[in-house]
Amino acid sequence: MWLKMYILFTIITSLVCYLILKWMKKRRYCTDLKRLDGNTVLITGGNAGIGKETAVALAMRGARVIIACRDVDKAEKAVREIKIRGHNVNVHHMELDLANMCSIRDFCKTFLQREKRLDILINNAAMPSVLDWTEDNFSMCFGVNHLGHFLLTNLLLGHLKASAPSRVVTLTCSNYKYQKLDFQDLNYNLLPFFTYCRSKLANIYFSQELDRMMEGKGVTAYAVHPGYVQSSWTYHYSILFRMLMQVIMFMFFVPCEMGAQTVVYCAVSDEAAKHSGGYFTDCRPATLRSFARDAGVAKKLWEASERLVNLA
Ligand SMILES: NC(=O)c1ccc[n+]([C@@H]2O[C@H](COP(=O)([O-])OP(=O)(O)OC[C@H]3O[C@@H](n4cnc5c(N)ncnc54)[C@H](OP(=O)(O)O)[C@@H]3O)[C@@H](O)[C@H]2O)c1
């Protein structure tokens, strides 16, 4: 009797857990099948994770895809894979280290000379929660995730405007809500998780201000939270943490292909274009906390960033 009840209890509990996990992992797919023939797409960090899956999806739609990566070997390997899976030979890589302002400027110089247009820029690359410094003495998360993409986008704006209607999709994270920016210490580098959160909040302000500045110029901007995704970000951490995360990711996180869906949605969909400047997740606009919608802070961050990267 007790054994039967125990077995029944185990079966029911497992079923409930399975259904909860399935529900948690349920995500929407981008259903807009627009072709991108003749369009040029640039994806930072397209050699791994969400960036690589985005590259495959956009290559499938016929775009010329360029992945901008810091590691040439990884980039070459990824290009081969994207070509095969995307059924498109028009896939290329260029060298870019977002942790180095000289590298960004060199990259943009070559890109502007070599490429006639830029229709979609995807600011995807990022460093997870790590405490380190970039070549230019910015905290690693703020320097790569925000300032690197800030400089890159600004140097490529001419091409984006000339190719209008064009789009800039910037990857952020719902963890933005755990921190606020401190303008006395934008390079905050104390608690690893908080440095990441701040850089992802900066991505949101950047996207909003870019949208405001580009109003009427045919360049639209989107900030995307891709969901929690089984990508390769854990390789920056110890083996123990990686093993633990493998289990957690397997149970709760979605595959990279799924993580790329909202990015692709913002890159192609007419529906998304109606909400330019917005924050998106699960292939639809989402609501931000009020402090992350503060246009004054977004403008202040833009101006501070211009000074930091010597753009002004
Ligand atoms: N995974 C998630 O659960 C999750 C959740 C929310 C938001 N996001 C966001 O989604 C985006 C993609 O993340 P992911 O999960 O796909 O991460 P990932 O698998 O770790 O890929 C990150 C990419 O960024 C590149 N990168 C890092 N530093 C760089 C630098 N200095 N210069 C150029 N490229 C650099 C990496 O290149 P290497 O291979 O050379 O390191 C890699 O290609 C990020 O913006 C992340 O913040 C992810």
The ligand as an SDF file (V2000), in Angstrom:
LIG
                    3D

 48 52  0  0  0  0  0  0  0  0999 V2000
   23.0460   33.6870  -22.3520 N   0  0  0  0  0  0  0  0  0  0  0  0
   22.1210   34.2940  -21.6490 C   0  0  0  0  0  0  0  0  0  0  0  0
   21.4090   33.6670  -20.8440 O   0  0  0  0  0  0  0  0  0  0  0  0
   21.8760   35.7800  -21.8380 C   0  0  0  0  0  0  0  0  0  0  0  0
   20.8620   36.3790  -21.0630 C   0  0  0  0  0  0  0  0  0  0  0  0
   20.6210   37.7320  -21.2330 C   0  0  0  0  0  0  0  0  0  0  0  0
   21.3710   38.4700  -22.1430 C   0  0  0  0  0  0  0  0  0  0  0  0
   22.3640   37.8700  -22.8630 N   0  0  0  0  0  0  0  0  0  0  0  0
   23.1290   38.7010  -23.8050 C   0  0  0  0  0  0  0  0  0  0  0  0
   23.1660   38.0810  -25.0780 O   0  0  0  0  0  0  0  0  0  0  0  0
   24.3750   38.4280  -25.7620 C   0  0  0  0  0  0  0  0  0  0  0  0
   25.0520   37.1980  -26.3050 C   0  0  0  0  0  0  0  0  0  0  0  0
   25.4390   36.4190  -25.1980 O   0  0  0  0  0  0  0  0  0  0  0  0
   25.7390   34.8570  -25.2690 P   0  0  0  0  0  0  0  0  0  0  0  0
   25.0020   34.2540  -24.1560 O   0  0  0  0  0  0  0  0  0  0  0  0
   25.5480   34.3480  -26.6550 O   0  0  0  0  0  0  0  0  0  0  0  0
   27.2920   34.8810  -24.8540 O   0  0  0  0  0  0  0  0  0  0  0  0
   28.5390   34.0110  -25.3550 P   0  0  0  0  0  0  0  0  0  0  0  0
   28.1100   32.6760  -25.8260 O   0  0  0  0  0  0  0  0  0  0  0  0
   29.5280   34.1090  -24.2430 O   0  0  0  0  0  0  0  0  0  0  0  0
   29.0690   34.8600  -26.6070 O   0  0  0  0  0  0  0  0  0  0  0  0
   29.6100   36.1320  -26.4020 C   0  0  0  0  0  0  0  0  0  0  0  0
   30.3050   36.5610  -27.6590 C   0  0  0  0  0  0  0  0  0  0  0  0
   30.9020   37.8480  -27.4050 O   0  0  0  0  0  0  0  0  0  0  0  0
   32.2450   37.7790  -27.8450 C   0  0  0  0  0  0  0  0  0  0  0  0
   33.1080   38.7390  -27.1530 N   0  0  0  0  0  0  0  0  0  0  0  0
   33.3650   38.8050  -25.8230 C   0  0  0  0  0  0  0  0  0  0  0  0
   34.2570   39.7800  -25.6030 N   0  0  0  0  0  0  0  0  0  0  0  0
   34.5630   40.3270  -26.8010 C   0  0  0  0  0  0  0  0  0  0  0  0
   35.4320   41.3650  -27.2140 C   0  0  0  0  0  0  0  0  0  0  0  0
   36.2070   42.0320  -26.3540 N   0  0  0  0  0  0  0  0  0  0  0  0
   35.4960   41.6810  -28.5340 N   0  0  0  0  0  0  0  0  0  0  0  0
   34.7440   41.0030  -29.4220 C   0  0  0  0  0  0  0  0  0  0  0  0
   33.9140   40.0030  -29.1010 N   0  0  0  0  0  0  0  0  0  0  0  0
   33.8350   39.6710  -27.7920 C   0  0  0  0  0  0  0  0  0  0  0  0
   32.6680   36.3640  -27.5710 C   0  0  0  0  0  0  0  0  0  0  0  0
   33.8550   36.0660  -28.2870 O   0  0  0  0  0  0  0  0  0  0  0  0
   34.8740   34.9090  -27.7670 P   0  0  0  0  0  0  0  0  0  0  0  0
   34.2720   33.6170  -28.2090 O   0  0  0  0  0  0  0  0  0  0  0  0
   36.1510   35.2470  -28.4350 O   0  0  0  0  0  0  0  0  0  0  0  0
   34.9310   35.0510  -26.2620 O   0  0  0  0  0  0  0  0  0  0  0  0
   31.4440   35.6240  -28.0710 C   0  0  0  0  0  0  0  0  0  0  0  0
   31.4600   35.5250  -29.4670 O   0  0  0  0  0  0  0  0  0  0  0  0
   25.2090   39.2150  -24.7450 C   0  0  0  0  0  0  0  0  0  0  0  0
   25.0700   40.5890  -24.9950 O   0  0  0  0  0  0  0  0  0  0  0  0
   24.5940   38.8570  -23.4010 C   0  0  0  0  0  0  0  0  0  0  0  0
   24.7490   39.8910  -22.4480 O   0  0  0  0  0  0  0  0  0  0  0  0
   22.6240   36.5300  -22.7240 C   0  0  0  0  0  0  0  0  0  0  0  0
  1  2  1  0
  2  3  2  0
  2  4  1  0
  4  5  1  0
  4 48  2  0
  5  6  2  0
  6  7  1  0
  7  8  2  0
  8  9  1  0
  8 48  1  0
  9 10  1  0
  9 46  1  0
 10 11  1  0
 11 12  1  0
 11 44  1  0
 12 13  1  0
 13 14  1  0
 14 15  2  0
 14 16  1  0
 14 17  1  0
 17 18  1  0
 18 19  2  0
 18 20  1  0
 18 21  1  0
 21 22  1  0
 22 23  1  0
 23 24  1  0
 23 42  1  0
 24 25  1  0
 25 26  1  0
 25 36  1  0
 26 27  1  0
 26 35  1  0
 27 28  2  0
 28 29  1  0
 29 30  1  0
 29 35  2  0
 30 31  1  0
 30 32  2  0
 32 33  1  0
 33 34  2  0
 34 35  1  0
 36 37  1  0
 36 42  1  0
 37 38  1  0
 38 39  2  0
 38 40  1  0
 38 41  1  0
 42 43  1  0
 44 45  1  0
 44 46  1  0
 46 47  1  0
M  CHG  2   8   1  16  -1
M  END
$$$$
